[in-house]
Amino acid sequence: MLKRPVRKQGIFATLSTTGLLVLSLLMCPVTQADILLLLSSDASYYLETADSLQDTVNKTLPGNPGFSIINLHKTKLPEHQDPHYQLIVAIGSYATREVVNWGGDIPVLSIFTPKNAYESAWSTHDKAPARQASAIFLDQPLSRVITLASLLKPEATRFSTIFGPVSRGLEAELETLTAERGLVLKHGYLDREDNPVSVLRPVVSGTDLFIALPDQAVLNRAIAKWILHLSFQQKVPVIGFSKAYTVAGALASIFSSPDDIGRQAGEHISQWLRNPESTLGEPQYPRYFSISTNPAIARSLGISLPSDSTLYTSIQKQEQAVK
């Protein structure tokens, strides 16, 4: 599995370091901090994202700002925001919803949040954000997913996928992207009350490759095993959206890790702080990403699997070429 950038710190060291940092910050007056990191919970991926962000800012910005951390799993938001904060970074969907409801005029950067969750949080607000608000999404751009699929199976011309209640919003974009590349997209629709097998079987049948799209968490868990089971039966490789998907039997997955998101957020914040007149800019997809492949699945499907580094470099080159 390729991961950019490579960090030598193990997860236990990361969690330990983050824990000590959180403790030290909580012991300091909140007004000493310039940036508030708002964590949705104490899940390891939120802690790792926060750690990567701080590490990047500390390395890239001379006279770096201080940080304060609020873990919403343990602490409620205070009634009033401290005006000393230059920026609030909401890490995860829950933190994003909470900071929207919190109001105020302090700029907000939402990270490690799916695009639909970010847009939903603001759409339920009474007004469009009067303050600066931007995001670094968790999900990958669809063009990147299709590029990976085509690199893994260049001869594939018939792609398939399933749209759930959330991913249905991607249908038009995915159809346009596949059509532009001369690909046929076969798809179906699945809701929580549907029988996954009866919906998935005819969609997977007769196609060259299946793209799994993230949707509601409960739906992701419910259908993943059936997608992998039916695709294995019919010798159709699956492109997933997490390392767990690859481990479970997908040919490959493409995703942005906590370290990837934290690094990009740290760089973005450093650049913003260097230019006081600048804005946070438009919400964006992850710039850094990771790829994991399953050599055993590739062998069973008779696919010659490029190295993770080759796939990563090829995707980067293609994306740079269209800029």
N, C-alpha and C positions, 0 to 999 in steps of 0.2 A: 504494500500500500504506500503510495506516494503522499507525502504531506509537506506542504510548503507554508511557512519556513520550518526547518527542522529545529526542534528545541530539545536540549539535552536534559531538561528537568523532567523527572518522572511525575506521575500524577500525585503520588503521596507527598513528594517534596513540594509540588505546586499547592496542594491543599494545605499543607502545613504552613508554607510561607504565607499563603493568603490568609489563613486563620490568624497568624500572628499579626499580620498587617491590619486586619479588621479590628483585632483587639486593641492595638495601639491607637488606631484612629478613633475608636469609640471612647478611649480614655482622654482624648484631646477635645477642647472646645470645638463645637461644630463650626464656629465662625472662622476658624483657622483654615478651613478647606475652601478651595476655589471651585472644585468640580464635585458634584454629588453623583455617586454611582448607586443606582436604585436597582437592586436585584429582585427578581420575581420570587426566588426561594434560595435555599442553600444547596440546591442541586450542583453537582460537581461541574457541569458544563457552564453554569452561570459564574461560578467562582473562577474557573479557568479563563473565561472570557474577560472578566474583570482584571485578573492577574496579567494577562497578555496586554490588555489596553494600557495599564499603568506602566508596565515594563517598557512598552514602546514609547510612551510619552516621556518617561524619564530618560530614555536614550536619545530621543530626537529633539527635545526642547530644552535649551539651556535655561536655567532658573525655572524649572518646571513647576506647575501649580501643585497645590496640595489636593488630596482626595479625602472625601468622607464617604462612608458606605452605609446604606440602610438596606437590611435584608427584610423584605416584606413578609417573610415566613415567621419572623420573630418580632418585628417592630412595626407599629403603625406609623403612617406619615404624620408629622406634626400638623397642627391646624394651619399654621402659617409657614410660608417658605422663607428661608433666610436670604435676604437680599444680597448677602456676600457671595452667593454662588454665581459663578459666571456661566455655568452650564449644568444641566441635568442629563445624565445618560441613563436611559431606561433599558435594562437588559432583560429581554423576554417579553412575551405578550401581556402577561399580567401586570408587570411594572409599567408597560406602555399605557394600558387602560387606566391604571391608578394615577399616573402623572397627568393624563388628559383630564381626568375628573378633579384633580388637585387644582387645576387652573393656574393662575399667575402669569407672569410675563417673562420668566427666565427661559432662554432658549433650551430646546429639548432635542436630543439625538437618541433615537430608538435603534437598538441593535439586537441581533440574535432573535429577530421577530419576523415571522413570515409576512410577505407583502400584504396578503389579504387581511391579516390580523391588525397590521398597522393602519390600513385604510379603514377598516371597520371601527377601530378605536376612535378615529377622528370623525367618522361619519355619524356616530351616535352622539357627538358633542353638539351643543346648541348652536355654536358658531364655528366657522373655520378658525384655525389657530391664529390669534392675533400676534403671538410671539413667533420667533423663528422655530421651525420644526422640520426635522429631516430624519432619514433612516438609512441604515445599512441592512438590507434584508437578509434573512437566513436562506431563503430558497435560491436556487440557481436560475439564471436566465435560460429559457427553453432552447435558445439557439445553441448554447453550450452543451446541453444534454443531447441534442440531435447530432452535434458534431462528434461527440464521444461515440454515440451509437454507430455512426457511419464509419468512424475509424476502426471500430472493432469488427464490423461486418460490412465491408465496402460494397459487396454485391447485393445487400438488402435493399429492396424497393418497396416492401409492404410492411409498414409499421402498424402497431396496434397499441391501444391504451384504453383505460377506463376512467371516466369522469365521475367524481362524486359531487356532493353538494357544494364543496368549496372549489375544487379543481375545475368544475364546469365553467368557471369564469375564464379559464385558459383555452377553451375550445377554439375560439376564432383565431387566436394567435398561433396555436399549434397547427391548425389546418393551413394557415397562410405559410408558415415556415416550411412545412413538409412539401407543400405544393411548389414552392419556390425552388426546392431541390429535386423536383421530379419524383417525389415519393407519394405513395398512396397511404392514407391514414384510415385505418379501420378502428371504430371506437364504439363503446357502449356507455350506458349510464347506470350507476349503482347508488341506491340509497340504503340506509341502515336496515330497513325492513325487507329488502330484497334477498333472494337466495343467491349468494355469490357465485356458486358453480354454474347455475343456469344462465347467468349473465356473462360470466367470463369465458365459458367454453367456446361459444360461437365466435367471440371476438378474437381469442388467441388462435383459433383454428385457421390454417391457411395463410399465416403471416410469417414474416422473416425475423421479426424482433418486437419485443414488448417493452414499452416505457412505463414504469410505475411512477405515478404522480402523487405527491403528498396531499393529503386531504385531512378530514377530521381524524384526530388521534384514534378514536375508537374504531373508525372505519379502516384506518391503516392497519391496525392490528388484526382486524377480522378477516381482511381479504389477502394479506401478504402471503399466508401459507397456501392459499388456493391459487394465487397467481403463480407462485413458484412450483407448486405441484402440477398444475395443468401445463405450464410451459415446459417443464421437464419431460412430461409425458409426450408432448408433441415436438420436442427438440427445438423449442423457440427460446433463444436467449433473452434474459431480462436485464434491463438497465434500471438500477435502483437509485435511491436518494439518501442512503446512509450506509455506513460500514456494516451495520447489523444486517442489512439486506444482502450484501455480498456474502457475509459469513453464512447466512441462511440458504444461499443457493443462487443468487443473482450472478450473472457473468461479471458485472462490474457496477460500481456506484460512483456518483460524483456528488460532492457535498462540500460545505465549508465548515471546518472544525471550529471550536471555540478559539483556538489559537489564531486561525485565519481571520476570523471576524474581529477579535481583539486587536490584532496587529493593524488591520485596515482602519478601525475606529481610532486607534492611537495616532496613526499618521494623519488622519483627517482632522482630529482635534488639534494636533500640534500645528498644522498648517493654518487652521482657522485662528488660533491664538496668536500666531505671528502676524496676522493681517487683521487688525482691529476693525477695519471698515468692511471686511468681507462678511458674507452670510454663510450659513451652513450648507447651502446648495440644495439641489433636488435629491430626493431619496434615490438610492442606487443599489444595484445588485452587488454581491460580493466580488471583489477583484481577485482575491486569493481563494484557492480551492484545493481540495484533496481528491485523489482517485484511489479506489481500492478495487482490485481484480481478484477473480477466483480461478486459478490455474486448473484446478480439478474439473470445474464445470466446463472450462474451455476445451480441455482434452476430451471430455465426454461428448461435446458438440462438434468436435473436429475443427475447432477454430484456432488459428495461429495467433497467439496472444502477444501483442507488443508489450514492452516493458512499461511500467507505470510512468517512468520518467519520459519515455518517448511519447506516450499519450499526452502527458501534461504539456510538453514542449510544443507538440503539434497543435493543441487547442489554443495555446497562447499565441502562436504564430498566426493562426487563422483569425483570431479576435483582433490582433494588432493590424492585420491587413485590411480589415473593414472599417477601421477608425478613420 
